[in-house]
């Protein structure tokens, strides 16, 4: 069965390894994602996020960071052109599949890389970026996050319900929608989520977020959010991080069975059509009993054991994401 993963931090991991003097190959490496593992997991498409940690600033300029990771994305495309190909338009999705290649989509995690400038956003689109989170864990020009790493009093189960999109954030969202770049609400504050629903004209995604009713981490989605997303053609990617899966937010491990429980809750509240995969591989240190992308069959088995039909599993693994991007790219 083909798979489509909405989020991983592999570009950042490879970039950091190179900066530390231990360069890694995308073809085969000790990370959770490489080309060999994607083939073993029968992936059809992997979203590769250019990730920015504003906590590293000013040592790590956010725009330079994203440009370096975008450069790495394009070097991967060139080095492995017999095996992978980019997705820039909806037509690329099926063409790459017909050519027997794994599709790679460039995304961004942290809009501050644009430095409050719409021209930079447009340039990133020209580089191939097709989805972007409005925040990571820091306040920026666009919006506030739910868990603010700069706030020493921040707690993982305390959502931000008072600070949302900033005035520039509304302009930013409008330009993303004009470009057909998907707005990603993972990490966005609760207030920001609901602000977005008042201005969005296109469906949006939560590339790597789970259900808050099961795991109370503020990074997860409330039932009200899930219901809204299901009713408006949005997409949510199941996150494999133990802290977003387990009731114990400090959990050091989890299981594919727990991922299946979150999938079942998404299905009950928002409908099967809104569920996708959003592993967060190479951005998580504590995950389920599925060590890397090559073991995705374990999640398939867990969903089947949890009562999902073959058609529903295919929708979660591939079909829903394909439909979403075919309609929204």
Residue frames relative to the residue before (quaternion, step in Angstrom):
aa qw qx qy qz dx dy dz
X 1.0000 0.0000 0.0000 0.0000 0.00 0.00 0.00
X 0.4537 -0.6891 0.4960 0.2707 3.59 -0.88 0.95
X 0.1527 -0.7780 0.6033 0.0861 3.57 -1.23 0.50
X 0.1196 -0.7558 0.6418 0.0504 3.51 -1.26 0.65
X 0.1111 -0.8118 0.5732 0.0072 3.56 -0.60 1.19
X 0.3609 -0.7889 0.4676 0.1696 3.57 -0.64 1.18
X 0.8439 0.0785 -0.0157 0.5304 3.62 1.08 -0.38
X 0.2031 0.7206 -0.6561 0.0944 3.51 -1.11 0.85
X 0.3872 -0.7240 0.5295 0.2134 3.58 -1.28 0.38
X 0.2245 0.8279 -0.4886 0.1593 3.57 1.16 0.57
X 0.6156 0.5427 -0.3614 0.4426 3.61 0.97 -0.73
X 0.6669 0.4987 -0.3006 0.4649 3.57 0.91 -0.91
X 0.6500 0.5208 -0.3156 0.4546 3.58 0.99 -0.81
X 0.6668 0.4797 -0.3019 0.4839 3.59 0.97 -0.83
X 0.6287 0.5298 -0.3344 0.4607 3.59 0.99 -0.79
X 0.6773 0.4950 -0.2966 0.4564 3.57 0.87 -0.94
X 0.6221 0.5379 -0.3425 0.4542 3.58 1.00 -0.76
X 0.6545 0.5102 -0.3097 0.4641 3.57 0.99 -0.82
X 0.6499 0.5168 -0.3080 0.4644 3.58 1.03 -0.81
X 0.6908 0.4624 -0.2664 0.4879 3.57 1.16 -0.62
X 0.5536 -0.6461 0.3724 0.3707 3.57 1.29 0.07
X 0.6485 0.4592 -0.3285 0.5106 3.58 1.25 0.42
X 0.0987 -0.8585 0.4998 0.0580 3.60 0.60 1.12
X 0.2094 -0.7749 0.5894 0.0908 3.52 -1.14 0.79
X 0.3774 -0.6936 0.5675 0.2334 3.53 -1.21 0.58
X 0.4624 -0.6485 0.5165 0.3144 3.57 -1.09 0.65
X 0.5771 0.6222 -0.3758 0.3723 3.58 1.12 -0.58
X 0.7700 -0.1376 0.1207 0.6112 3.56 0.94 -0.93
X 0.1737 0.7784 -0.5800 0.1661 3.56 -0.77 1.05
X 0.5974 -0.5886 0.3964 0.3735 3.65 -1.22 0.13
X 0.4595 0.6888 -0.4475 0.3379 3.61 1.24 0.13
X 0.6482 -0.5204 0.3791 0.4065 3.57 -1.28 -0.02
X 0.7699 0.2141 -0.1352 0.5857 3.58 1.26 -0.36
X 0.2211 0.6981 -0.6706 0.1189 3.50 -1.12 0.89
X 0.7221 -0.4425 0.2841 0.4496 3.59 -1.24 0.15
X 0.6382 0.5385 -0.3307 0.4397 3.57 0.97 -0.84
X 0.6813 0.4778 -0.2882 0.4738 3.60 0.93 -0.88
X 0.6210 0.5335 -0.3492 0.4558 3.61 1.03 -0.72
X 0.6427 0.5042 -0.3214 0.4790 3.58 1.01 -0.76
X 0.6664 0.5043 -0.3079 0.4548 3.58 0.91 -0.89
X 0.7086 0.4387 -0.2521 0.4919 3.59 1.10 -0.69
X 0.3988 -0.7453 0.4468 0.2930 3.59 1.34 0.01
X 0.1881 0.8054 -0.5324 0.1802 3.56 0.91 0.96
X 0.2827 -0.7335 0.5938 0.1718 3.51 -1.12 0.78
X 0.8001 -0.0351 0.0422 0.5973 3.57 1.11 -0.73
X 0.0823 -0.7664 0.6359 0.0385 3.51 -1.12 0.83
X 0.2809 -0.7196 0.6106 0.1744 3.56 -0.88 0.99
X 0.1408 -0.7866 0.5991 0.0493 3.57 -0.82 1.04
X 0.2277 -0.8151 0.5231 0.1003 3.57 -0.46 1.21
X 0.2898 -0.6708 0.6516 0.2037 3.52 -1.13 0.79
X 0.1224 -0.8490 0.5140 0.0013 3.56 -0.21 1.34
X 0.1101 -0.7791 0.6158 0.0410 3.56 -1.07 0.87
X 0.1471 -0.7517 0.6371 0.0869 3.57 -0.93 0.95
X 0.2988 -0.7844 0.5166 0.1687 3.58 -0.28 1.24
X 0.5396 0.6179 -0.4003 0.4083 3.56 1.23 -0.27
X 0.6330 0.5239 -0.3265 0.4672 3.58 1.25 -0.35
X 0.5218 0.6374 -0.4151 0.3863 3.61 1.26 -0.25
X 0.5867 -0.1309 -0.7915 -0.1103 1.58 -2.26 1.09
X 0.4166 0.7290 -0.4701 0.2722 3.58 1.23 0.00
X 0.7759 0.2459 -0.1185 0.5687 3.58 1.08 -0.72
X 0.2701 -0.7845 0.5376 0.1503 3.58 -0.11 1.27
X 0.4810 -0.7160 0.4109 0.2953 3.64 -0.63 1.05
X 0.6600 0.4902 -0.3219 0.4697 3.60 0.97 -0.74
X 0.6481 0.5092 -0.3235 0.4647 3.58 0.92 -0.86
X 0.6171 0.5571 -0.3363 0.4424 3.57 1.02 -0.82
X 0.6952 0.4644 -0.2767 0.4739 3.59 0.83 -0.99
X 0.6459 0.5179 -0.3324 0.4518 3.59 0.96 -0.78
X 0.6444 0.5089 -0.3254 0.4689 3.60 1.00 -0.73
X 0.6820 0.4667 -0.2949 0.4796 3.58 0.98 -0.79
X 0.6080 0.5219 -0.3510 0.4845 3.60 1.13 -0.58
X 0.6190 0.5282 -0.3336 0.4761 3.58 1.06 -0.74
X 0.6342 0.5205 -0.3232 0.4716 3.58 1.01 -0.81
X 0.6057 0.5548 -0.3412 0.4570 3.60 1.02 -0.82
X 0.7199 0.4432 -0.2610 0.4661 3.58 0.79 -0.98
X 0.6170 0.5199 -0.3524 0.4741 3.59 1.12 -0.53
X 0.6029 0.5362 -0.3486 0.4770 3.58 1.12 -0.62
X 0.6356 0.5319 -0.3267 0.4543 3.57 0.94 -0.89
X 0.6895 0.4803 -0.2831 0.4624 3.57 0.93 -0.89
X 0.6972 0.4984 -0.2813 0.4318 3.57 0.89 -0.94
X 0.7953 0.2459 -0.1071 0.5437 3.60 1.08 -0.71
X 0.1687 0.8536 -0.4808 0.1081 3.56 1.12 0.69
X 0.6008 0.5479 -0.3723 0.4474 3.61 1.17 -0.29
X 0.7582 0.3868 -0.1825 0.4921 3.58 1.21 -0.50
X 0.8029 0.1917 -0.0794 0.5589 3.61 1.07 -0.67
X 0.0425 -0.7757 0.6293 0.0221 3.54 -1.28 0.45
X 0.5160 -0.6753 0.4303 0.3043 3.62 -1.07 0.64
X 0.2729 -0.6993 0.6273 0.2073 3.51 -1.37 0.34
X 0.0011 -0.7905 0.6104 -0.0507 3.53 -0.63 1.22
X 0.7821 0.1464 -0.0604 0.6027 3.56 1.15 -0.71
X 0.6770 -0.4834 0.3570 0.4249 3.56 -1.27 0.29
X 0.6300 0.5598 -0.3399 0.4174 3.58 1.00 -0.79
X 0.5953 0.5907 -0.3663 0.4031 3.61 1.11 -0.62
X 0.5802 0.6201 -0.3776 0.3691 3.59 1.06 -0.71
X 0.7513 0.3775 -0.2172 0.4959 3.57 0.72 -1.05
X 0.5995 0.5629 -0.3695 0.4326 3.61 1.06 -0.65
X 0.6659 0.4976 -0.3067 0.4637 3.57 0.90 -0.91
X 0.6365 0.5231 -0.3271 0.4629 3.56 1.02 -0.78
X 0.6593 0.5066 -0.3029 0.4657 3.57 0.96 -0.87
X 0.6860 0.4685 -0.2727 0.4854 3.58 1.12 -0.70
X 0.4860 -0.6931 0.4139 0.3348 3.58 1.29 0.00
X 0.5381 0.6248 -0.3963 0.4037 3.57 1.18 0.55
X 0.4628 -0.6332 0.5413 0.3031 3.55 -1.23 0.55
X 0.3450 -0.7374 0.5442 0.2026 3.57 -0.85 0.95
X 0.1177 -0.7575 0.6383 0.0692 3.54 -1.14 0.76
X 0.1007 -0.7863 0.6083 0.0384 3.57 -0.92 0.95
X 0.3299 -0.7429 0.5526 0.1841 3.57 -0.87 0.99
X 0.0084 -0.7791 0.6261 -0.0307 3.57 -0.89 1.03
X 0.2861 -0.7352 0.5804 0.2018 3.59 -1.29 0.09
X 0.1551 -0.7534 0.6317 0.0962 3.55 -1.11 0.79
X 0.7814 0.2036 -0.2397 0.5389 3.56 -0.19 1.41
X 0.2499 -0.8232 0.4971 0.1130 3.58 -0.18 1.32
X 0.4956 0.6648 -0.4408 0.3436 3.62 1.20 -0.17
X 0.4743 0.6534 -0.4467 0.3855 3.58 1.24 -0.17
X 0.6492 0.5160 -0.3115 0.4638 3.61 1.19 -0.47
X 0.2964 -0.8125 0.4626 0.1949 3.59 1.33 -0.14
X 0.6678 -0.5303 0.3022 0.4260 3.55 1.00 0.81
X 0.6011 0.5578 -0.3310 0.4668 3.57 1.23 0.49
X 0.3699 -0.7565 0.4962 0.2113 3.60 -0.56 1.13
X 0.5675 0.5880 -0.3926 0.4220 3.59 1.13 -0.49
X 0.6353 0.5127 -0.3297 0.4742 3.59 1.05 -0.75
X 0.6076 0.5446 -0.3501 0.4601 3.58 1.01 -0.77
X 0.6744 0.4859 -0.2988 0.4689 3.59 0.88 -0.89
X 0.6421 0.5143 -0.3323 0.4613 3.59 1.02 -0.72
X 0.6361 0.5105 -0.3355 0.4714 3.60 1.02 -0.71
X 0.5954 0.5371 -0.3639 0.4738 3.57 1.08 -0.63
X 0.6533 0.5144 -0.3140 0.4582 3.59 0.96 -0.85
X 0.6530 0.4970 -0.3084 0.4810 3.59 1.16 -0.56
X 0.6705 -0.5339 0.2895 0.4262 3.58 1.27 -0.11
X 0.4521 0.6895 -0.4641 0.3236 3.62 1.22 -0.05
X 0.0650 -0.8311 0.5523 -0.0083 3.57 -0.76 1.06
X 0.7655 0.1358 -0.1365 0.6139 3.61 1.28 0.10
X 0.0093 0.8110 -0.5835 0.0420 3.59 -1.02 0.78
X 0.3738 -0.6789 0.5770 0.2577 3.57 -1.01 0.83
X 0.4886 -0.6644 0.4770 0.3037 3.57 -1.03 0.74
X 0.7889 0.0548 -0.0311 0.6113 3.59 1.15 -0.61
X 0.2358 -0.6289 0.6807 0.2925 3.46 -1.49 -0.10
X 0.7899 -0.3191 0.2166 0.4767 3.63 -0.72 -0.91
X 0.6617 0.4513 -0.3148 0.5094 3.58 1.15 0.58
X 0.5498 -0.5700 0.4933 0.3599 3.55 -1.23 0.54
X 0.0055 0.8004 -0.5994 -0.0020 3.58 -1.07 0.69
X 0.7688 -0.3523 0.2532 0.4697 3.59 -1.26 -0.23
X 0.7136 0.4945 -0.2342 0.4375 3.57 1.13 -0.74
X 0.8107 -0.1415 0.1833 0.5377 3.59 0.76 -1.01
X 0.4706 -0.6169 0.5383 0.3289 3.52 -1.43 -0.12
X 0.4201 -0.6933 0.5210 0.2671 3.59 -1.13 0.60
X 0.5826 -0.5524 0.4443 0.3975 3.56 -1.28 0.00
X 0.7683 0.1733 -0.1080 0.6066 3.58 0.93 -0.86
X 0.1476 -0.8244 0.5448 0.0424 3.57 -0.32 1.27
X 0.3361 -0.7839 0.4909 0.1780 3.56 -0.34 1.29
X 0.6269 0.5464 -0.3382 0.4405 3.59 1.20 -0.44
X 0.6473 0.4979 -0.3091 0.4874 3.59 1.27 -0.28
X 0.3393 -0.7819 0.4861 0.1931 3.58 -0.37 1.22
X 0.6713 0.4784 -0.2947 0.4834 3.59 1.25 -0.30
X 0.4201 0.7220 -0.4603 0.3006 3.58 1.28 0.01
X 0.0983 -0.7777 0.6195 0.0415 3.53 -1.05 0.85
X 0.5749 -0.6526 0.3698 0.3270 3.59 -0.93 0.84
X 0.7273 0.4007 -0.2511 0.4975 3.61 1.16 -0.42
X 0.6026 0.5395 -0.3631 0.4626 3.60 1.24 0.40
X 0.1914 -0.8118 0.5431 0.0968 3.62 -0.10 1.26
X 0.4420 -0.6605 0.5414 0.2743 3.55 -1.25 0.53
X 0.0477 -0.8398 0.5402 -0.0258 3.57 -0.29 1.27
X 0.6862 0.4995 -0.2746 0.4519 3.60 1.26 0.01
X 0.7576 0.3036 -0.1732 0.5512 3.62 1.18 -0.47
X 0.0028 0.8378 -0.5437 0.0507 3.56 -0.61 1.13
X 0.8068 -0.1133 0.1301 0.5650 3.55 -0.78 -1.04
X 0.3526 -0.6959 0.5838 0.2249 3.54 -1.13 0.72
X 0.7030 -0.4459 0.3097 0.4593 3.63 -1.19 0.26
X 0.6660 0.4796 -0.3060 0.4824 3.60 0.96 -0.82
X 0.5711 0.6172 -0.3747 0.3905 3.58 1.13 -0.61
X 0.6346 0.5221 -0.3324 0.4627 3.58 1.04 -0.72
X 0.6347 0.5055 -0.3242 0.4864 3.60 1.04 -0.73
X 0.6445 0.5419 -0.3095 0.4418 3.54 1.00 -0.91
X 0.6603 0.4997 -0.3002 0.4734 3.57 0.91 -0.93
X 0.6472 0.5261 -0.3233 0.4470 3.59 0.92 -0.88
X 0.6764 0.4743 -0.2993 0.4775 3.60 0.99 -0.79
X 0.6025 0.5365 -0.3598 0.4688 3.60 1.04 -0.67
X 0.6779 0.4866 -0.2970 0.4643 3.58 0.90 -0.90
X 0.6221 0.5348 -0.3461 0.4552 3.60 1.02 -0.70
X 0.6889 0.4709 -0.2589 0.4865 3.56 1.08 -0.79
X 0.3341 -0.7194 0.5062 0.3384 3.58 1.25 -0.49
X 0.3671 0.6531 -0.5464 0.3745 3.53 0.94 1.02
X 0.4200 -0.7468 0.4561 0.2406 3.59 -0.59 1.13
X 0.3603 -0.7019 0.5780 0.2086 3.55 -0.97 0.96
X 0.1611 -0.7922 0.5870 0.0449 3.57 -0.81 1.10
X 0.2209 -0.8258 0.5118 0.0862 3.60 -0.57 1.19
X 0.3894 0.6859 -0.5221 0.3246 3.63 1.16 0.16
X 0.7915 0.2319 -0.2530 0.5058 3.57 -0.91 1.08
X 0.5560 0.6214 -0.4023 0.3780 3.63 1.14 -0.38
X 0.5633 -0.6070 0.4394 0.3483 3.61 -1.09 0.68
X 0.6371 -0.5070 0.4067 0.4143 3.56 -1.24 0.37
X 0.6498 0.5109 -0.3184 0.4640 3.58 0.93 -0.90
X 0.6479 0.5262 -0.3140 0.4525 3.58 1.00 -0.81
X 0.6000 0.5598 -0.3506 0.4513 3.57 1.05 -0.78
X 0.7368 0.4200 -0.2444 0.4701 3.56 0.76 -1.04
X 0.5614 0.5535 -0.3923 0.4739 3.59 1.17 -0.43
X 0.6493 0.5318 -0.3136 0.4442 3.55 0.95 -0.91
X 0.6482 0.5302 -0.3361 0.4310 3.59 0.92 -0.80
X 0.6530 0.5216 -0.3161 0.4489 3.59 1.17 -0.47
X 0.7758 0.3225 -0.1796 0.5117 3.60 1.18 -0.40
X 0.5471 0.6449 -0.4029 0.3498 3.62 1.16 -0.43
X 0.1683 -0.7748 0.6029 0.0890 3.55 -1.04 0.84
X 0.7282 0.3167 -0.2086 0.5708 3.58 1.33 -0.09
X 0.5939 -0.5485 0.4247 0.4076 3.62 -1.14 0.39
X 0.1920 -0.7709 0.5969 0.1127 3.57 -1.14 0.65
X 0.3600 -0.7330 0.5401 0.2035 3.57 -1.30 0.12
X 0.1927 -0.6744 0.6859 0.1941 3.50 -1.41 0.31
X 0.2666 -0.8517 0.4211 0.1616 3.55 0.21 1.30
X 0.8125 0.0220 0.0058 0.5825 3.61 1.08 -0.63
X 0.4106 0.6810 -0.4883 0.3594 3.55 0.34 1.35
X 0.2631 -0.7752 0.5590 0.1314 3.56 -1.08 0.76
X 0.6829 -0.4955 0.3722 0.3868 3.58 -1.31 -0.36
X 0.3973 -0.7515 0.4795 0.2178 3.58 -0.64 1.14
X 0.5986 0.5745 -0.3755 0.4131 3.61 1.10 -0.46
X 0.6827 0.4282 -0.2816 0.5209 3.60 1.24 -0.36
X 0.7702 0.0711 -0.0220 0.6335 3.56 0.96 -0.93
X 0.3492 -0.8165 0.4271 0.1702 3.57 -0.36 1.27
X 0.3266 0.7471 -0.5185 0.2576 3.61 1.19 0.26
X 0.4974 -0.6917 0.4381 0.2868 3.58 -0.86 0.97
X 0.5408 0.6089 -0.3996 0.4209 3.60 1.26 -0.17
X 0.6394 0.5297 -0.3168 0.4584 3.56 1.25 -0.36
X 0.5387 -0.6445 0.4622 0.2844 3.55 -1.32 0.33
X 0.4199 -0.6759 0.5411 0.2722 3.57 -1.02 0.80
X 0.6571 -0.4977 0.3781 0.4214 3.56 -1.27 0.30
X 0.6250 0.5403 -0.3415 0.4482 3.58 1.03 -0.73
X 0.6428 0.5055 -0.3137 0.4826 3.57 1.03 -0.78
X 0.6506 0.5233 -0.3086 0.4557 3.56 0.92 -0.95
X 0.6519 0.5178 -0.3102 0.4589 3.56 0.94 -0.90
X 0.6466 0.5110 -0.3192 0.4679 3.57 0.94 -0.89
X 0.6727 0.5072 -0.3050 0.4441 3.59 0.85 -0.95
X 0.6518 0.5199 -0.3124 0.4553 3.56 0.98 -0.82
X 0.6969 0.4766 -0.2659 0.4653 3.56 1.04 -0.78
X 0.7646 0.3656 -0.1839 0.4979 3.60 1.19 -0.42
X 0.6186 -0.6185 0.3341 0.3508 3.58 1.10 0.63
X 0.4182 0.7172 -0.4608 0.3138 3.59 1.19 0.47
X 0.3343 -0.7438 0.5574 0.1559 3.55 -1.34 0.22
X 0.0806 -0.7860 0.6121 0.0304 3.59 -1.05 0.84
X 0.2465 -0.7859 0.5549 0.1174 3.56 -0.84 1.03
X 0.4528 -0.6948 0.4957 0.2577 3.59 -0.80 1.04
X 0.2550 -0.7772 0.5654 0.1060 3.57 -0.73 1.17
X 0.3420 -0.7783 0.4962 0.1760 3.61 -0.87 0.94
X 0.4402 0.7079 -0.4576 0.3095 3.63 1.24 0.02
X 0.5226 -0.6730 0.4275 0.3019 3.58 -0.79 1.04
X 0.6710 0.5240 -0.3031 0.4282 3.59 0.96 -0.81
X 0.6981 0.4120 -0.2578 0.5258 3.57 1.27 -0.34
X 0.6502 0.5104 -0.3010 0.4756 3.56 1.34 -0.07
X 0.7690 0.3951 -0.1788 0.4696 3.55 0.92 -0.98
X 0.5775 -0.5614 0.4545 0.3803 3.62 -1.17 0.47
X 0.6540 0.4376 -0.2890 0.5453 3.58 1.16 -0.62
X 0.3018 -0.8057 0.4832 0.1623 3.59 -0.25 1.27
X 0.6655 0.4590 -0.3033 0.5044 3.59 1.27 -0.17
X 0.2922 0.7966 -0.4900 0.1999 3.59 1.26 0.23
X 0.3222 -0.7579 0.5445 0.1591 3.54 -1.03 0.86
X 0.7919 0.1114 -0.0770 0.5954 3.59 1.25 -0.08
X 0.0696 -0.7775 0.6226 0.0558 3.53 -1.30 0.33
X 0.4041 -0.7082 0.5286 0.2363 3.57 -1.28 -0.22
X 0.5916 -0.5424 0.4449 0.3973 3.55 -1.27 0.33
X 0.5520 0.5984 -0.3892 0.4309 3.57 1.19 -0.47
X 0.6578 0.4964 -0.3113 0.4733 3.59 1.00 -0.78
X 0.6008 0.5340 -0.3654 0.4695 3.61 1.05 -0.66
X 0.6457 0.5234 -0.3145 0.4585 3.57 0.99 -0.87
X 0.6199 0.5374 -0.3451 0.4559 3.60 1.06 -0.67
X 0.6441 0.4921 -0.3210 0.4898 3.59 1.00 -0.79
X 0.6285 0.5318 -0.3374 0.4565 3.60 0.99 -0.79
X 0.6567 0.5095 -0.3105 0.4613 3.57 0.97 -0.85
X 0.6506 0.4993 -0.3270 0.4695 3.59 1.01 -0.71
X 0.6011 0.5381 -0.3485 0.4771 3.59 1.00 -0.77
X 0.6626 0.5179 -0.3009 0.4496 3.56 0.90 -0.98
X 0.6792 0.5029 -0.2930 0.4472 3.59 0.89 -0.93
X 0.7631 0.3955 -0.2002 0.4703 3.58 0.88 -0.95
X 0.8297 0.2383 -0.0912 0.4965 3.57 0.83 -0.98
X 0.5497 -0.6132 0.3991 0.4030 3.57 1.24 -0.35
X 0.6236 -0.5859 0.3804 0.3508 3.55 -1.11 0.71
X 0.6324 0.5972 -0.3318 0.3652 3.59 1.06 -0.75
X 0.6860 0.5029 -0.2961 0.4346 3.62 1.15 -0.38
X 0.6191 0.5983 -0.3332 0.3844 3.61 1.22 -0.26
X 0.0562 0.7663 -0.6381 0.0499 3.53 -1.07 0.88
X 0.5383 -0.5844 0.4809 0.3709 3.58 -1.30 -0.25
X 0.0588 0.7871 -0.6116 0.0539 3.58 -1.03 0.82
X 0.1665 -0.8926 0.4023 0.1170 3.50 0.85 1.14
X 0.1879 -0.7602 0.5781 0.2293 3.59 0.84 -1.03
X 0.2321 0.7880 -0.5310 0.2081 3.59 1.18 0.52
X 0.8181 0.1959 -0.2269 0.4908 3.52 -1.16 0.86
X 0.6622 0.3967 -0.3233 0.5473 3.54 1.32 0.33
X 0.7011 0.4022 -0.2472 0.5344 3.57 1.32 -0.07
X 0.2609 -0.7622 0.5728 0.1514 3.55 -1.05 0.79
X 0.7487 0.2708 -0.1679 0.5813 3.57 1.24 -0.45
X 0.1121 0.8235 -0.5410 0.1291 3.56 -0.31 1.24
X 0.7141 -0.4309 0.3227 0.4474 3.57 -1.24 -0.41
X 0.6466 -0.4835 0.3994 0.4343 3.55 -1.31 -0.14
X 0.5282 0.5206 -0.4371 0.5089 3.55 0.80 1.16
X 0.2346 -0.8732 0.4061 0.1322 3.53 0.23 1.31
X 0.8138 -0.0245 0.0361 0.5795 3.59 1.11 -0.53
X 0.7531 -0.4161 0.2750 0.4290 3.56 -1.35 0.07
X 0.6160 0.5755 -0.3447 0.4130 3.57 1.14 -0.47
X 0.7031 0.4470 -0.2608 0.4877 3.60 1.26 -0.26
X 0.2523 0.8122 -0.4959 0.1751 3.57 1.18 0.49
X 0.5180 0.6455 -0.4114 0.3818 3.59 1.19 -0.42
X 0.5849 0.5854 -0.3743 0.4184 3.61 1.14 -0.55
X 0.6568 0.4862 -0.3119 0.4847 3.58 1.01 -0.76
X 0.5975 0.5552 -0.3555 0.4565 3.58 1.03 -0.71
X 0.6691 0.4937 -0.2912 0.4730 3.57 0.93 -0.91
X 0.6520 0.5216 -0.3174 0.4496 3.60 0.98 -0.84
X 0.6456 0.5049 -0.3241 0.4725 3.59 0.97 -0.79
X 0.6409 0.5186 -0.3229 0.4648 3.57 0.98 -0.81
X 0.6684 0.4946 -0.2963 0.4699 3.58 0.97 -0.85
X 0.6805 0.4806 -0.2766 0.4790 3.57 1.21 -0.54
X 0.6642 -0.5596 0.2866 0.4044 3.57 1.25 0.31
X 0.4658 0.6604 -0.4658 0.3605 3.59 1.20 0.15
X 0.4198 -0.6951 0.5261 0.2525 3.55 -1.00 0.87
X 0.6679 -0.4851 0.3641 0.4313 3.58 -1.26 0.27
X 0.6419 0.5229 -0.3198 0.4607 3.57 1.02 -0.78
X 0.6631 0.4973 -0.3034 0.4700 3.59 1.00 -0.80
X 0.6332 0.5191 -0.3338 0.4672 3.60 1.00 -0.78
X 0.6407 0.5131 -0.3234 0.4708 3.58 0.97 -0.81
X 0.6265 0.5336 -0.3343 0.4593 3.59 1.03 -0.75
X 0.6800 0.4841 -0.2844 0.4715 3.59 0.92 -0.93
X 0.7060 0.4856 -0.2641 0.4427 3.57 0.88 -0.96
X 0.8538 0.0597 0.0553 0.5142 3.56 0.89 -0.91
X 0.7096 0.5422 -0.2875 0.3462 3.53 0.69 -1.16
X 0.6786 0.4996 -0.3114 0.4392 3.59 0.85 -0.89
X 0.6656 0.4919 -0.3023 0.4729 3.57 0.95 -0.87
X 0.6250 0.5321 -0.3442 0.4558 3.58 0.98 -0.78
X 0.6673 0.4961 -0.3077 0.4625 3.58 0.85 -0.95
X 0.6448 0.5417 -0.3257 0.4299 3.59 0.91 -0.93
X 0.7485 0.3998 -0.2356 0.4736 3.58 0.75 -0.99
X 0.5654 0.5623 -0.3908 0.4598 3.60 1.13 -0.46
X 0.7203 0.4397 -0.2373 0.4812 3.57 1.05 -0.76
X 0.8055 0.3614 -0.1370 0.4493 3.58 1.05 -0.68
X 0.5341 0.6077 -0.4324 0.3980 3.63 1.16 -0.15
